[in-house]
């Protein structure tokens, strides 16, 4: 009898472990949030030349008090250029999104710059399986770019007017992995309705690196592009990487620490003066884990 009971318990634990390795779009996991009311991102057409209007929505996919996902609707219009898009980006090192396809268009500015081909996220319908595969830190649901000055044109309408659909989310730490989804409805290139989201199991990412995060500081922040990184300790294998909100790496360096400007601990000067104003994410990768800091360039 005891052997039979043990087998039954083991069977259910085994089945649950298998289920934790995938998730069905539209089903409610351990974490489920119905956004009430649904949030509409629909930035209006800019009224001033060479400016943009932006509307953002942030999601804490694992409900640990720290936002993991940024959904941005963007509208830029001038007489010679226009750009409308809905972009999805990760705000930490744990969150990524199901890869769909690459834009086949390229733009050449001044005949020497090949713009990165845009990444489109994969569309999931209700009942589709979300599991391990190709994942990216950022991508688009829709975009429409037309720059007549340089003859550039790029377009994607894969998500447009498909009704309620989902993009897949993977939340991965060194010790565990969870899968989830976010339900959206894209009705124009710069318009998206954010409805609900879910994660198949509870998993915490931020707490696992609190010790590393607390051992470093970046100042001044905001800054005009010159930042000081300060650490309480040094690690010869440390590496610095900095990304913009679109997941593009803009800076990389192996840490060569010297006494910090404040005279406390170790530090390094980071020069991002060539980058435009905006939000960036600094990742310090050490043998103990990865620390992430949000930094802001303001010129």
C-alpha positions as semicolon CSV with decimal commas, in nm:
position;residue;x (nm);y (nm);z (nm)
1;X;0,000;0,000;0,000
2;X;0,281;0,239;0,094
3;X;0,463;0,154;-0,230
4;X;0,150;0,226;-0,434
5;X;0,095;0,559;-0,255
6;X;0,459;0,656;-0,312
7;X;0,426;0,576;-0,684
8;X;0,113;0,790;-0,712
9;X;0,282;1,085;-0,538
10;X;0,593;1,045;-0,752
11;X;0,379;1,030;-1,067
12;X;0,201;1,358;-0,988
13;X;0,528;1,529;-0,896
14;X;0,680;1,405;-1,222
15;X;0,385;1,529;-1,426
16;X;0,396;1,870;-1,254
17;X;0,769;1,899;-1,323
18;X;0,711;1,825;-1,691
19;X;0,432;2,084;-1,703
20;X;0,661;2,344;-1,547
21;X;0,884;2,314;-1,854
22;X;0,616;2,464;-2,078
23;X;0,305;2,681;-2,057
24;X;-0,016;2,705;-2,259
25;X;-0,105;3,053;-2,386
26;X;-0,427;3,171;-2,228
27;X;-0,418;2,939;-1,927
28;X;-0,382;3,081;-1,577
29;X;-0,059;2,991;-1,398
30;X;0,048;3,036;-1,037
31;X;0,078;3,406;-1,115
32;X;-0,210;3,561;-1,307
33;X;-0,301;3,929;-1,339
34;X;-0,606;4,057;-1,523
35;X;-0,537;4,423;-1,604
36;X;-0,857;4,611;-1,516
37;X;-0,935;4,812;-1,711
38;X;-0,732;4,703;-2,013
39;X;-0,455;4,954;-2,079
40;X;-0,453;5,122;-2,421
41;X;-0,123;5,267;-2,545
42;X;-0,194;5,506;-2,832
43;X;0,046;5,803;-2,851
44;X;-0,098;6,093;-3,052
45;X;0,070;6,245;-3,354
46;X;0,341;6,491;-3,237
47;X;0,247;6,857;-3,276
48;X;0,605;6,989;-3,280
49;X;0,849;6,909;-3,561
50;X;1,117;6,645;-3,504
51;X;0,966;6,526;-3,177
52;X;0,802;6,205;-3,068
53;X;0,517;6,098;-2,843
54;X;0,558;5,788;-2,629
55;X;0,333;5,586;-2,400
56;X;0,473;5,309;-2,179
57;X;0,338;5,022;-1,972
58;X;0,543;4,817;-1,724
59;X;0,486;4,458;-1,612
60;X;0,621;4,278;-1,306
61;X;0,582;3,929;-1,455
62;X;0,684;3,738;-1,139
63;X;0,521;3,983;-0,894
64;X;0,830;4,039;-0,678
65;X;0,798;4,418;-0,670
66;X;1,038;4,490;-0,959
67;X;0,924;4,559;-1,315
68;X;1,059;4,312;-1,572
69;X;0,895;4,416;-1,901
70;X;0,849;4,748;-2,077
71;X;0,587;4,786;-2,351
72;X;0,636;5,107;-2,546
73;X;0,417;5,266;-2,813
74;X;0,607;5,526;-3,017
75;X;0,500;5,787;-3,271
76;X;0,745;6,012;-3,457
77;X;0,648;6,237;-3,747
78;X;0,829;6,499;-3,957
79;X;0,785;6,613;-4,318
80;X;1,074;6,387;-4,424
81;X;1,047;6,098;-4,183
82;X;0,799;5,899;-3,982
83;X;0,822;5,607;-3,744
84;X;0,550;5,427;-3,552
85;X;0,606;5,110;-3,353
86;X;0,521;4,898;-3,052
87;X;0,835;4,763;-2,887
88;X;0,886;4,510;-2,607
89;X;1,203;4,516;-2,395
90;X;1,339;4,339;-2,090
91;X;1,431;4,548;-1,787
92;X;1,657;4,286;-1,628
93;X;1,880;3,990;-1,704
94;X;1,612;3,729;-1,630
95;X;1,335;3,812;-1,877
96;X;1,330;3,734;-2,250
97;X;1,074;3,691;-2,526
98;X;0,997;3,433;-2,794
99;X;1,176;3,516;-3,118
100;X;0,961;3,533;-3,430
101;X;1,141;3,667;-3,736
102;X;1,385;3,926;-3,868
103;X;1,289;4,215;-4,091
104;X;1,424;4,168;-4,443
105;X;1,470;4,541;-4,500
106;X;1,789;4,735;-4,439
107;X;1,852;5,107;-4,448
108;X;2,177;5,269;-4,552
109;X;2,247;5,614;-4,412
110;X;2,520;5,813;-4,586
111;X;2,601;5,490;-4,771
112;X;2,801;5,346;-4,482
113;X;2,564;5,252;-4,201
114;X;2,352;4,940;-4,221
115;X;2,068;4,974;-3,972
116;X;2,010;4,665;-3,766
117;X;1,733;4,450;-3,903
118;X;1,441;4,462;-3,667
119;X;1,338;4,167;-3,454
120;X;0,969;4,071;-3,452
121;X;0,837;3,865;-3,161
122;X;0,656;3,536;-3,215
123;X;0,276;3,537;-3,211
124;X;0,099;3,282;-2,990
125;X;-0,270;3,210;-3,020
126;X;-0,490;3,081;-2,739
127;X;-0,390;2,720;-2,664
128;X;-0,042;2,736;-2,821
129;X;0,249;2,590;-2,624
130;X;0,518;2,823;-2,492
131;X;0,841;2,637;-2,414
132;X;1,216;2,647;-2,451
133;X;1,345;2,781;-2,783
134;X;1,487;3,099;-2,926
135;X;1,443;3,401;-2,700
136;X;1,552;3,764;-2,732
137;X;1,584;4,051;-2,484
138;X;1,382;4,292;-2,699
139;X;1,176;4,311;-3,015
140;X;0,876;4,461;-3,191
141;X;0,512;4,373;-3,236
142;X;0,471;4,629;-3,514
143;X;0,674;4,897;-3,681
144;X;0,650;5,131;-3,976
145;X;0,956;5,338;-4,069
146;X;0,974;5,576;-4,365
147;X;1,270;5,811;-4,401
148;X;1,254;5,978;-4,739
149;X;1,581;6,171;-4,690
150;X;1,778;5,846;-4,706
151;X;1,532;5,636;-4,899
152;X;1,474;5,407;-4,603
153;X;1,158;5,204;-4,557
154;X;1,083;4,918;-4,320
155;X;0,749;4,767;-4,238
156;X;0,604;4,483;-4,032
157;X;0,234;4,413;-3,988
158;X;0,245;4,054;-3,861
159;X;0,058;4,145;-3,540
160;X;-0,178;4,400;-3,691
161;X;-0,551;4,336;-3,640
162;X;-0,504;3,975;-3,529
163;X;-0,734;4,023;-3,228
164;X;-0,634;3,895;-2,885
165;X;-0,296;3,724;-2,917
166;X;0,004;3,658;-2,689
167;X;0,378;3,707;-2,679
168;X;0,576;3,444;-2,491
169;X;0,794;3,519;-2,190
170;X;1,076;3,320;-2,033
171;X;1,196;3,413;-1,684
172;X;1,523;3,236;-1,612
173;X;1,762;3,243;-1,317
174;X;2,076;3,029;-1,271
175;X;1,866;2,777;-1,077
176;X;1,517;2,783;-1,228
177;X;1,307;2,869;-1,535
178;X;0,945;2,980;-1,570
179;X;0,735;3,049;-1,880
180;X;0,457;3,299;-1,924
181;X;0,258;3,512;-2,162
182;X;0,118;3,861;-2,208
183;X;-0,210;3,909;-2,393
184;X;-0,225;4,208;-2,630
185;X;-0,431;4,339;-2,919
186;X;-0,251;4,551;-3,181
187;X;-0,484;4,772;-3,383
188;X;-0,232;5,014;-3,542
189;X;0,144;5,043;-3,579
190;X;0,167;5,256;-3,263
191;X;-0,142;5,127;-3,081
192;X;-0,164;4,827;-2,848
193;X;-0,416;4,712;-2,589
194;X;-0,252;4,535;-2,291
195;X;-0,502;4,298;-2,129
196;X;-0,355;4,037;-1,893
197;X;-0,047;3,827;-1,816
198;X;0,051;3,506;-1,640
199;X;0,354;3,302;-1,531
200;X;0,338;2,925;-1,484
201;X;0,519;2,919;-1,149
202;X;0,660;3,141;-0,877
203;X;1,024;3,229;-0,931
204;X;1,231;3,513;-0,791
205;X;1,517;3,675;-0,975
206;X;1,607;3,998;-0,800
207;X;1,662;3,854;-0,452
208;X;1,920;3,610;-0,582
209;X;2,156;3,894;-0,676
210;X;2,073;4,149;-0,406
211;X;2,416;4,102;-0,250
212;X;2,594;4,181;-0,576
213;X;2,365;4,474;-0,659
214;X;2,422;4,624;-0,317
215;X;2,801;4,599;-0,355
216;X;2,814;4,839;-0,652
217;X;2,700;5,194;-0,720
218;X;2,695;5,416;-1,029
219;X;2,717;5,794;-0,998
220;X;2,630;6,058;-1,093
221;X;2,300;5,922;-1,217
222;X;2,153;6,083;-1,426
223;X;2,470;6,208;-1,597
224;X;2,571;6,365;-1,928
225;X;2,736;6,039;-2,034
226;X;3,030;6,004;-1,793
227;X;2,959;5,762;-1,507
228;X;3,168;5,634;-1,218
229;X;3,125;5,268;-1,127
230;X;3,221;5,188;-0,768
231;X;3,255;4,840;-0,614
232;X;3,316;4,732;-0,255
233;X;3,533;4,446;-0,379
234;X;3,711;4,357;-0,699
235;X;3,683;4,050;-0,919
236;X;3,940;3,989;-1,191
237;X;3,683;3,812;-1,410
238;X;3,425;4,089;-1,403
239;X;3,284;4,228;-1,727
240;X;3,070;4,534;-1,790
241;X;2,801;4,545;-2,058
242;X;2,555;4,829;-2,118
243;X;2,235;4,804;-2,323
244;X;1,981;5,057;-2,443
245;X;1,606;5,001;-2,399
246;X;1,592;4,815;-2,730
247;X;1,835;4,551;-2,608
248;X;2,125;4,678;-2,821
249;X;2,468;4,657;-2,660
250;X;2,632;5,002;-2,662
251;X;2,930;4,939;-2,433
252;X;3,145;4,647;-2,325
253;X;3,459;4,627;-2,116
254;X;3,650;4,388;-1,894
255;X;3,674;4,546;-1,552
256;X;4,020;4,683;-1,481
257;X;3,954;4,827;-1,137
258;X;4,150;5,106;-0,981
259;X;4,083;5,297;-0,657
260;X;3,750;5,475;-0,702
261;X;3,732;5,857;-0,726
262;X;3,577;5,868;-0,380
263;X;3,870;5,670;-0,236
264;X;3,635;5,394;-0,117
265;X;3,661;5,052;-0,278
266;X;3,737;5,006;-0,647
267;X;3,601;5,186;-0,947
268;X;3,604;5,254;-1,318
269;X;3,502;5,551;-1,532
270;X;3,250;5,466;-1,806
271;X;3,226;5,701;-2,102
272;X;2,889;5,697;-2,281
273;X;2,910;6,057;-2,400
274;X;2,859;5,947;-2,763
275;X;2,521;5,792;-2,679
276;X;2,193;5,987;-2,697
277;X;1,990;6,082;-2,392
278;X;1,776;5,803;-2,253
279;X;1,758;5,503;-2,021
280;X;2,027;5,235;-2,027
281;X;2,096;4,916;-1,830
282;X;2,441;4,839;-1,695
283;X;2,520;4,473;-1,630
284;X;2,818;4,374;-1,416
285;X;2,892;4,006;-1,477
286;X;3,104;3,835;-1,211
287;X;3,174;3,479;-1,105
288;X;2,913;3,532;-0,830
289;X;2,633;3,634;-1,068
290;X;2,504;3,934;-1,261
291;X;2,418;4,274;-1,114
292;X;2,200;4,519;-1,305
293;X;2,177;4,896;-1,262
294;X;1,955;5,140;-1,451
295;X;2,141;5,451;-1,559
296;X;2,012;5,764;-1,732
297;X;2,192;5,989;-1,980
298;X;2,057;6,345;-1,972
299;X;2,221;6,607;-2,190
